[in-house]
Amino acid sequence: MNKKIGVLAIMSVTAGAYLYMRPHNAIPSDLRDAVSDSAIGVLKAERDERDVKVPEPEIKPFYVETGSRWEHGNKRDVAEMYLSRGAPAKPVEYLTIPGGKFTMGTDSGEAYLGDAKPAHEVSIKTFKLAKTAVTVAQYAECVAKGRCTEPVSFAQDDLCNWGDPGRQFHPVNCVNWNQAQAYARFKGARLPSEAEWEYAARSGGRNQKYPWGNNDPATELAIFNTSGTKPVCSRPLGNTAQGLCDMSGNVAQWVQDKHQFSYKDAPSDGSAFEGEGPLRIVRGGSFYDSKAFRLLAGIRGRFDPADNHISIGFRIAR
């Protein structure tokens, strides 16, 4: 997996799947230590060594502690490791987002907003949205109970948070759209629609560029252009008026909708677009983004739903 794929594709880039496993080889000790006191014994040992086929090792989805981190092994499940430390110590917290009407999209000429046209009015019903992106510790509960599969781990890419005990309160990343859906169902919730997400990111549909207002991103407002994620809600000055954390920055977020190249046929009632097309929408900037425009509330990304990307996580809605 190329861990540097991370730049969130805004206009036209579709990331590929990039999981990989690290094989481990082991030679049985009886072959390594084989000895003989006679020439015949030596020849026999050499013949036996040629004839024995060493089986391919089984890579198991378990980890063992090695210093301050956890590596592939066969002793302990990483989800149980998080739960044994009291996780999820902070369960999902929902905030009520009062409904209303707002103008979604733009008619401006910026190239990076090319698929966010035309501007159109959308009516949003009152709904609940998680205050934070789903954390590693929260996701671990679903894995431990057999309802979710493991994301790509830091053992495979050190920008992925899964498997590092020091990142339990970071957003879970390297998780694909299907895994996000499975977690939402586990919690009796759903992914927000693209319209709901933008409405919430604009502090309830306000005419502003970013969740915090119109000021360009700064380090005290958002987690971007950094070497990795931070714990959720690390930048409270960048919260929305309703108190939502990290709606831009830290990790971008899967939403329910399929991608379309314009808003021409987008629903006006705030529901998700489920038309033709294989790609799903991602919203919000991430830690890996270096350009301010990538944190705009109106920016759109598109990815294959099977992609496990370092810059993408999710939050859930009701």
Residue pairs with C-beta under 8 A, 6 or more apart in sequence:
1 18
1 19
1 20
1 152
1 156
1 157
2 18
3 157
3 158
3 159
3 310
5 15
5 16
5 18
5 309
5 310
6 159
6 286
6 288
6 309
6 310
6 311
7 13
7 288
7 289
7 311
8 252
8 282
8 285
8 286
8 288
8 289
8 294
8 301
8 309
8 311
8 312
9 15
9 301
9 302
9 303
10 112
10 294
10 299
10 300
10 301
11 111
11 112
11 114
11 115
14 279
14 302
14 303
14 304
15 303
15 304
15 307
15 309
16 304
16 307
17 304
17 306
17 307
17 308
18 307
18 308
19 152
19 156
19 308
20 156
21 59
21 156
22 59
22 72
22 155
22 156
23 56
23 57
23 59
24 57
24 59
24 72
25 54
25 57
26 54
26 57
27 54
28 52
28 54
31 48
31 49
31 52
31 54
34 45
34 48
34 49
35 41
35 45
36 42
36 44
36 45
59 72
60 72
60 73
60 74
61 77
61 78
61 150
62 72
62 73
62 74
62 75
62 76
62 77
62 78
63 70
63 71
63 72
63 73
63 76
63 77
63 78
63 81
63 153
63 155
63 163
64 70
64 71
64 72
64 73
64 74
64 75
64 76
65 76
65 81
68 165
68 166
69 154
69 163
69 164
69 165
70 76
70 78
70 81
70 155
70 163
70 164
70 165
71 155
72 155
77 143
77 144
78 140
78 143
78 150
78 153
78 162
78 163
79 140
79 141
79 143
79 144
79 150
80 144
81 165
82 88
82 136
82 137
82 140
82 144
82 165
82 168
83 140
83 141
83 144
85 165
85 168
87 137
87 138
87 140
87 141
87 168
88 135
88 137
88 138
88 140
88 141
89 137
90 135
90 137
90 138
90 169
91 138
92 130
92 134
92 138
92 187
92 189
92 316
93 130
93 131
93 132
94 128
94 129
94 130
94 131
94 318
95 128
95 129
95 130
95 131
95 242
95 243
95 244
96 126
96 127
96 128
96 242
97 124
97 126
97 127
97 128
97 129
97 196
97 199
97 200
97 204
97 242
98 126
98 204
99 123
99 124
99 125
99 126
99 127
100 123
100 124
100 199
100 204
100 205
101 121
101 122
101 123
101 124
101 205
102 121
102 122
102 124
102 198
102 199
102 202
102 204
102 205
102 206
103 119
103 120
103 121
103 122
103 205
103 207
104 119
104 120
104 121
104 122
104 195
104 198
104 199
104 263
104 266
104 298
105 116
105 117
105 118
105 119
105 120
105 263
105 298
106 113
106 116
106 117
106 119
106 298
107 117
107 118
107 119
110 293
112 293
112 294
112 299
113 296
113 298
113 299
115 259
115 260
115 261
115 262
115 300
116 263
116 298
116 299
116 300
117 262
117 263
118 262
118 263
118 264
120 263
120 266
120 268
121 268
122 195
122 199
122 266
122 267
122 268
122 269
122 270
123 268
123 269
123 270
124 195
124 196
124 199
124 205
124 270
125 269
125 270
127 192
127 196
127 317
127 318
128 317
128 318
129 192
129 196
129 200
129 244
129 315
129 316
129 317
130 189
130 315
130 316
130 317
131 233
131 243
131 244
131 245
132 171
132 232
132 233
132 245
132 246
132 315
133 171
133 172
133 232
133 245
133 246
133 250
133 251
133 253
133 313
133 314
133 315
134 171
134 172
134 180
134 183
134 313
134 314
134 315
134 316
135 168
135 169
135 170
135 171
135 172
135 232
136 161
136 162
136 167
136 168
136 169
136 170
136 171
136 172
137 168
137 169
138 172
139 148
139 151
139 162
139 172
139 175
139 183
140 168
142 148
142 182
142 183
142 186
142 187
143 149
143 150
145 186
147 182
147 183
147 185
147 186
148 179
148 182
148 183
148 186
149 179
149 182
150 162
151 160
151 161
151 162
151 172
151 173
151 174
151 175
151 179
151 308
152 160
152 162
152 174
152 175
152 308
153 160
153 162
153 163
153 174
154 160
154 161
154 162
154 163
154 164
154 167
155 163
157 174
157 310
159 173
159 174
159 228
159 288
159 310
160 173
160 174
160 308
160 310
161 167
161 170
161 171
161 172
161 173
161 174
161 229
162 172
162 174
162 175
167 229
169 231
169 232
170 229
170 230
170 231
170 232
171 229
171 232
171 246
171 250
171 251
171 313
172 313
173 229
173 251
173 309
173 310
173 311
173 312
173 313
174 308
174 309
174 310
174 312
175 308
175 312
175 313
175 314
176 305
176 306
176 307
176 308
177 254
177 280
177 303
177 305
177 306
177 307
178 305
178 306
179 308
180 191
180 254
180 314
181 191
183 314
183 316
184 190
184 191
184 314
184 316
187 316
188 318
189 316
189 317
189 318
190 256
190 316
190 317
190 318
191 254
191 255
191 256
191 314
191 316
191 317
192 200
192 255
192 256
192 315
192 316
192 317
193 255
193 256
193 257
193 267
193 270
193 271
193 272
193 273
194 255
194 256
194 257
194 272
194 273
194 281
194 283
194 300
195 266
195 267
195 270
195 271
195 272
196 255
196 270
196 317
197 253
197 255
197 283
197 284
198 283
198 297
198 298
199 205
199 270
200 240
200 242
200 244
200 247
201 211
201 240
201 244
201 247
201 248
201 283
201 284
201 297
202 208
202 211
202 240
202 297
203 211
203 240
203 241
203 242
204 240
204 241
204 242
206 241
208 214
208 297
209 296
209 297
209 298
210 216
210 217
210 221
210 222
210 238
210 248
210 295
210 296
210 297
211 238
211 239
211 240
211 244
211 247
211 248
211 297
212 221
212 237
212 238
212 239
212 240
215 221
216 292
217 224
217 238
217 248
217 249
217 285
217 292
217 295
220 235
220 237
220 238
221 235
221 237
221 238
221 249
222 235
222 238
222 246
222 248
222 249
222 250
222 285
222 295
223 229
223 230
223 234
223 235
223 246
223 249
223 250
223 287
224 248
224 249
224 285
224 286
224 287
224 288
224 289
224 290
224 294
224 295
225 287
225 288
225 289
225 290
226 287
226 288
227 287
228 287
229 250
229 251
229 287
230 250
230 287
232 245
232 246
232 250
233 239
233 245
233 246
234 246
234 250
235 245
235 246
235 249
235 250
236 245
238 245
238 246
238 248
238 249
239 245
239 247
240 247
246 284
247 284
247 297
248 284
248 285
248 295
248 296
248 297
249 284
249 285
249 286
249 287
249 289
249 295
250 286
250 287
250 313
251 284
251 286
251 287
251 311
251 312
251 313
252 282
252 283
252 284
252 285
252 286
252 301
252 311
252 312
252 313
253 282
253 283
253 284
253 312
253 313
253 314
253 315
254 280
254 281
254 282
254 312
254 313
254 314
255 272
255 280
255 281
255 282
255 283
256 272
256 274
256 280
256 281
257 272
257 273
257 274
257 280
257 281
258 272
258 273
258 274
258 275
258 276
258 277
258 278
258 279
258 280
258 281
259 277
259 279
259 280
259 281
259 300
259 302
260 266
260 273
260 275
260 277
265 273
265 275
266 273
267 273
278 304
278 305
279 302
279 303
279 304
279 305
280 302
280 303
280 304
280 305
281 300
281 301
281 302
282 300
282 301
282 302
282 303
282 312
283 299
283 300
283 301
284 295
284 299
285 294
285 295
285 296
285 299
286 294
286 311
286 312
287 311
288 310
288 311
289 295
289 311
293 299
303 309
303 312
